[in-house]
């Protein structure tokens, strides 16, 4: 076989261009399976629903939980209250707890099915709250319902804290109504979600889990300093 | 013959020097970001903030997104007499909004403005659904065409002002001269800690990607320039080599 060292420069460049052209052609021909694989990294396989569910996100989450309760599969719904930011404080936007109560009540599900986890804080994030819940309920299995593209990230966060109870946690990722791993690249929201999920995973690997800080500023005071400066 | 033998060595030396310099540049950037992030990353954030000084304009367009922040700063502008009219756009529904779980973007903004003390008659919802900053700016252009004597401030978050300004330059046309830009702070992160917050990290990286995407023409010109420059250098070197080879043969 002729080594690259012995080849004339022009032929070496020709070979490089040919390899590049073949790569580009392959990517164009097989873009669909490649892009499906890119998105599949972000999700985890869906497992059967367990008697306890923790709702984190996902399109149609309340309908699925309500159906599962009516069919007798789910007995308890865990809700983690979100932080009260300006819109929730002013009553403009419902909190996660109010939303869950309202949506499940629409399907005729009683409030007694709901159990609130403590409000997550920087020192005590949701995964720690769930770990404590698992310790208190050692024989109970739980399904975590989340959006399809955030499943890998959530699984990683939970695995950092709930190692001892990982066999009790089952994952139930929900596809968005607009896109999924097979067609995400055809929709703007799909591309943004995929991009965001990759960055969320990257951020996690760099900084670990936890929640963002939140400081409610006074817009009038800010405007005054802006005008003065 | 000696001359011919040294030519590949020389080119290899240049190649090694080029690679070394490139590696050094990459390593120094990575090292400085890792060792002194507090000095470099705030500047990376400040680059995206292209706000104008606050000035009175007839209207303020509140760009969609961050309904818990932007409307409250717009309301402050209104209350302190920097604007008489607040404009909002109708954002295309998706996710929880499409499912009817939470109010739509314009409903949230209108409610936030009302809660912040802005009378309903000072708020105007621009017609047509939008799904991007480009479409929002197109709505503003229509508004400014319909109101030729009015000026407007585009209100968004600081990290979004550079891209908004770039897009406005293309979309607003002759109305651009009547437009100002104002960036308001995000409340989960700021210029000095954005890389420690998941939302901040995502927002800044996304903004840089979008800024690069929207300046693809400039990038393409630079790329083309580099390619042409490289070809020219290669051609000059080859011509020189051929000349020296022919001189040796002649000798």
Interface residues (C-beta under 8 A of the other chain):
Chain A: X59 X60 X62 X85 X86 X87 X90 X92 X93 X94 X99 X103 X176 X177 X178 X188 X189 X192 X195 X196 X199 X200 X203 X204 X207 X212 X213 X214 X215 X216 X217 X219 X220 X222 X223 X226 X227
Chain B: X53 X54 X67 X68 X69 X72 X73 X75 X76 X77 X79 X80 X82 X94 X95 X96 X98 X99 X101 X102 X103 X108 X111 X112 X115 X116 X131 X132 X184 X185 X187 X188 X189 X193 X196 X197 X198 X199 X200 X201 X202 X205 X206 X209
